Amino acid sequence: MTISIWRYSHLTLAVSSFVFILLASVTGIILAFQPISEQLQPYKVSNFESITLAETISNLKAEYPEVLDVQVDANQFVLASVITKNGESLQGYINPKTAQILGDKIEVSKFFKWVTNFHRSLFLKSIGRFFVGLCSFLLFLITISGTVLILKRQGALKKFFSKIVNENFNQYWHVVLGRLSLIPILILTITGVYLSLEKFDVLPKNTITHTIDFENLSEIPKRNIQEIPVFKNTKLAQVKSIEFPFSEDVEDYYTISLKDREIVVNQFNGEILSQKQTPLTTVFSNLSLNLHTGKGSILWSLILAIASVNILFFIYSGFAMTLKRRKSKLKNKYKKDACSYVILVGSENGNTVPFANQLQQQLLKAGKTVYCTELNNYTTYSKATHFIIMTSTYGEGEAPTNANTFLERLKTVKQRQEISYSVVGFGSLAYPDFCKFAFDVDAEMQQQFTQELPVFTINDKSVTAFEEWLSLWNTNRKLPISISKEKLAAKPKLNNTLTVVDKTKAEAHPDQTFIINLKPKGNTFTSGDLLAIYPKNDYRERLYSIGKVNKNVQLSVKLHENGLGSGFLETLNKGDHFKARIVKNTAFHFPKKASKVILIANGTGIAPFLGMLDQNTKHTETHLYYGLRQNSSFNLYRAALKEAQNKKQLSKLHLAFSQQSPKTYVQDLLQRDALQIADALKNNAVIMICGSLAMQKDVLAVLNTITTQHLNQPLSAFTKQIKTDCY
Ligand SMILES: Cc1cc2nc3c(=O)[nH]c(=O)nc-3n(C[C@H](O)[C@H](O)[C@H](O)COP(=O)(O)O)c2cc1C
């Protein structure tokens, strides 16, 4: 079944039962405190587990002239009904070690009785009971469909509990709490259904009847209670109730109900007269009651209370997510065959839709005819001249639900006219397959249409990045489109405060470059992750590649004229602090296992590599190809790289100077070392590239020549071994 059907079922079940579930959860939370308040009473004696039945019965018989019965409840409180020496009839909790009365039987308060009644039947008697039972069953189905949705989201059963990226409060906690309360909620619902079925007499009722051979009852050998084997060998903890013999007639006996069976014992010689297993329905019934109410365990009662609070949160967050999805509807002014621009959207949770809506509105304002639809609706567009595909990636590099049949449709639906296209990928660097679906779409589109711009990727809904794409696209299309950032920009989630440890001076460097070391809060980042800063405290974001050096965040920054990010960082002084966001960039971490690592950088692209070399304490063979303008540009990094070489954390350094004669670029050095590079790639080496996009393009072209010439394969055969982070 597809994810949308599961999601639809999950939602429909929730909508149809949420009022009942809401009421049952609120009352359930209150009721969880009843067993807790009971258990806090001081009626359980110490070392209860070691007390025997023999000890209890003989103590009671010694203390009271007549004992009617004894019950041991889920709290291990022992309740006895006795007649005292004064002839008074008494029911209360006793200490089985002394037979002394500890207190009166606890009566459930009127308030708890009222809430219990409401919880069971909503005061609607049988009809109410039926609905409560039904809703328990529906909640069971909601839990199952929710589990399937989590499984689909996580991609595999073994990943059920693996880490979840926190992109959205409601979504994140819906899944995290859903996983944590899965078992308690399943137990609550199954036991709830069982208890309801029991009330409707649907389950078979088995009562125990004993057949006793009254003819052969004997009073001899007369045994003391303490010497009767079954009493000696049975612990009180196993007992549920004891019915004492009515009189001293041999035909009256002890009936002892244990957890798994019921026995009848001759009161004189201790012979077991009959023994019957407890029926399974009774075992389940007791188990269901204890599990559903939390009787007998403060911990379980608390777990049930927390699970019920979570259910309330699921109702809220589930509806909040649904509303958000609904709000992100696509609307059109023109019919599909009347438009020259077609925006095709792929979105799982609606985050990409506002970007598409903005672009559509602004294009309409500019007098263009635009049609906007989901990728799965792809069909013919008789007047289209340009497609803009805006799609997120979901699961593990897969298509979002409303785009999962697009690639198939693309093969069958044929357009009649020439069409150009641009793909904008929305994704998150926290996932290894960053914007993969956008790249898959682009590869297929290239077969039929003209690519106008290479795939443009947008991390974490960055409005700044979208503006960058728009500016490139505007230039190409000769359009003046600008978007309303306020409508798109979500408040950035600043997750760290960084303090300046030290900073070099930009003016001391020939290329106006400086290194800044920042002390973050916590240690949960690594080299290759990104630091997102918001210099003007608005939506404008600037990203820097992090090198983790001495547990600090180290950035290498080139000061640009009027540069928003570089200007802000340049004005900071030692001790200053500011809030920012550390963005995980799992796709650009130093490989844990690799025969060899080849790092390629130019300019400030060295930043993450300085950290990776500092962290390369396993001495993985690592080569660095580094392009700078001139020898003096290298002064800033000389000491750190020398130290890395001395510590054998950098095996070899290859420098290229582009403004010194002979002018050399990193790709020239790669070409020079073509044989070693080919050999390394063949032996599973990893190549990491960081720096300018122009350098990346040239380097990839040279690498492709190397693999084609020396390994008879294009570079695309080695994609898994190439990691890039260029800007
Ligand atoms: C369960 C899940 C899996 C994701 N998998 C990826 C992924 O493999 N690659 C990626 O770049 N982004 C991934 N993302 C991030 C989304 O693509 C990103 O948040 C996007 O902005 C969501 O837009 P949408 O709500 O329109 O689908 C994933 C998000 C979620 C919730």
The ligand as an SDF file (V2000), in Angstrom:
LIG
                    3D

 31 33  0  0  0  0  0  0  0  0999 V2000
   11.3850   11.6020    6.5530 C   0  0  0  0  0  0  0  0  0  0  0  0
   12.1530   12.6130    5.7570 C   0  0  0  0  0  0  0  0  0  0  0  0
   13.1010   12.1740    4.8510 C   0  0  0  0  0  0  0  0  0  0  0  0
   13.8480   13.0880    4.1110 C   0  0  0  0  0  0  0  0  0  0  0  0
   14.8080   12.6280    3.2500 N   0  0  0  0  0  0  0  0  0  0  0  0
   15.5630   13.5100    2.5820 C   0  0  0  0  0  0  0  0  0  0  0  0
   16.5880   13.0620    1.6790 C   0  0  0  0  0  0  0  0  0  0  0  0
   16.8180   11.8700    1.4960 O   0  0  0  0  0  0  0  0  0  0  0  0
   17.3200   13.9890    1.0280 N   0  0  0  0  0  0  0  0  0  0  0  0
   17.1200   15.3320    1.2150 C   0  0  0  0  0  0  0  0  0  0  0  0
   17.8290   16.1280    0.6110 O   0  0  0  0  0  0  0  0  0  0  0  0
   16.1450   15.7870    2.0380 N   0  0  0  0  0  0  0  0  0  0  0  0
   15.3620   14.9230    2.7290 C   0  0  0  0  0  0  0  0  0  0  0  0
   14.3860   15.3800    3.5660 N   0  0  0  0  0  0  0  0  0  0  0  0
   14.2200   16.8320    3.7650 C   0  0  0  0  0  0  0  0  0  0  0  0
   13.1010   17.4160    2.9130 C   0  0  0  0  0  0  0  0  0  0  0  0
   13.2900   17.1770    1.5520 O   0  0  0  0  0  0  0  0  0  0  0  0
   13.0710   18.9350    3.1460 C   0  0  0  0  0  0  0  0  0  0  0  0
   12.7320   19.1840    4.4830 O   0  0  0  0  0  0  0  0  0  0  0  0
   12.0790   19.6420    2.2630 C   0  0  0  0  0  0  0  0  0  0  0  0
   12.1910   21.0400    2.4600 O   0  0  0  0  0  0  0  0  0  0  0  0
   10.6560   19.2030    2.5720 C   0  0  0  0  0  0  0  0  0  0  0  0
    9.7660   19.8030    1.6740 O   0  0  0  0  0  0  0  0  0  0  0  0
    8.2590   19.2740    1.5000 P   0  0  0  0  0  0  0  0  0  0  0  0
    7.5770   19.4780    2.8170 O   0  0  0  0  0  0  0  0  0  0  0  0
    7.6930   20.1410    0.4380 O   0  0  0  0  0  0  0  0  0  0  0  0
    8.3290   17.8460    1.1110 O   0  0  0  0  0  0  0  0  0  0  0  0
   13.6240   14.4770    4.2800 C   0  0  0  0  0  0  0  0  0  0  0  0
   12.6440   14.9150    5.1840 C   0  0  0  0  0  0  0  0  0  0  0  0
   11.9110   14.0000    5.9140 C   0  0  0  0  0  0  0  0  0  0  0  0
   10.8770   14.5020    6.8740 C   0  0  0  0  0  0  0  0  0  0  0  0
  1  2  1  0
  2  3  1  0
  2 30  2  0
  3  4  2  0
  4  5  1  0
  4 28  1  0
  5  6  2  0
  6  7  1  0
  6 13  1  0
  7  8  2  0
  7  9  1  0
  9 10  1  0
 10 11  2  0
 10 12  1  0
 12 13  2  0
 13 14  1  0
 14 15  1  0
 14 28  1  0
 15 16  1  0
 16 17  1  0
 16 18  1  0
 18 19  1  0
 18 20  1  0
 20 21  1  0
 20 22  1  0
 22 23  1  0
 23 24  1  0
 24 25  2  0
 24 26  1  0
 24 27  1  0
 28 29  2  0
 29 30  1  0
 30 31  1  0
M  END
$$$$
